[in-house]
Amino acid sequence: MSTTRSADGTTIGFDKAGQGPALILVDGAMCCRSMGPMPKLSAQLTQHFTVFTYDRRGRGESGDTAPYAVEREVEDLEALITAAGGSAYVHGTSSGAGLAVEAAKHLPAIEKLALYEPPFIVDHSREPMPEDYLPQMAELIAADRRGDAVKKFMKFVGTPAAFVAVLPFTPVWSKLKAMAHTLPYDLEIMRDHQQGTPLTAGEWAAAKVPTLVMDGGKSPAWIRNGTKALADALPAAQYRTLPGQTHMVKPDVIAPVLTEFFAG
């Protein structure tokens, strides 16, 4: 593991592997460089790219300087790009895609951007984030009710009730609880775009980087609608559906698509 330092002094832990142009992978909620989809995806990409996987602030080996702001996570990405040599490709998934596209508004050093299913709610195909949802989540964390916070989040994102019920008896449960305090961070990133209202092109005008926006053919209509809406709103985006995939996209399916896009 290596480290870099963000603008506010927070230490950010990262791994680097492979050869070729720099590619930074941005995790979604409750994932880190040692848990979640990115380790397997990284292994599929290292033949073509120098791949950076990192612990978003508050997770794994990274620090967690208060107070939290989305702008600090954008600065974390900027620090990683500096560590990568001053420019990089960026791929984000789920709320990590929301963070990555926000960063693209501010960081011209992002040369290309690939996004998989940012969980935007742009219509009435599902219920929006309740107004009191983020405060309730913050209260659970403040009361050290980490398990309840994880379950609340899982239910909101549509995890089947039976899976949520057995989750506390699985080996991953302690790891999820260890990162539960970062759930409000992801909710803060997504909050303005989970209200069931359409996206406006003007909000994304500064994100001019060439972008590939992807969803899965088996994903729910609401998330596909939001993904397509983002592709339509971005100035230089192409939209692609990966047949047979869900929100948990398979690394061996998305890796060739990313390689084609970034190397093309």
Secondary structure by P-SEA (a helix, b strand, c coil): cbbbbcccbbbbbbcccccccbbbbbbcccccccccccaaaaaacccccbbbbbbccccccccccccccaaaaaaaaaaaaaaaccbbbbbbcaaaaaaaaaaaaccccccbbbbccccccccccccccccaaaaaaaaaaaacaaaaaaaaaaaaacccaaaaaacccccaaaaaaaaccaaaaaaaacccccccbbbbcccccccccbbbbbbbccccaaaaaaaaaaaaaccbbbbbbbcccccccccccaaaaaaaaaac
